[in-house]
Amino acid sequence: MIRPLRVEEARDWHRVRAAAPFDPLDRPVEESIALITAMQTRAAPDSDGWQQFALLRAGRYVGDLGVRFSPPWNATCELGFAIDPALRGQGLASEATGAMVARLFASGRRRVVAVTDSRNRPAQRVLERNWFRLEGRFVESWRDGDAWFDELSYARLARD
């Protein structure tokens, strides 16, 4: 099940995102709670900006999808995802990504993009399984500690 993230799930969201292998959260949990709280005041879940969606299996939080909606005239959005480390490798991210992309296209979006750290092969496989194509490489665009790494840009069109 996929639905907008609730404030009471912000601690779980923070825990899972803090364990992300190439983009871990480094802010205090209180800031994450405030961020999720602010998302609840948006005009609609698909209004301009980021919205977090909870992934639930048997009613239990297992991860999230983040969607950055652009203005409706643009018809594009960016997708990100994170799965609880104990549940990775079970196809949850692939299944959820496929479901969200289908929903986004059905609601009138025509392009979905995702950017990954070039070292994050598991995320790239999720995107490739969902028919995203590699569109480009951003050279040394991502800082991790004192080192700079490349990012890969993926996209899928509704007609793909």
Beta strands, then each sheet from edge to edge (+ up, - down):
strand 1: 2-4
strand 2: 49-57
strand 3: 60-69
strand 4: 76-83
strand 5: 111-117
strand 6: 133-144
strand 7: 147-157
sheet 1: 1+ 2- 3+ 4- 5- 7+ 6-
end
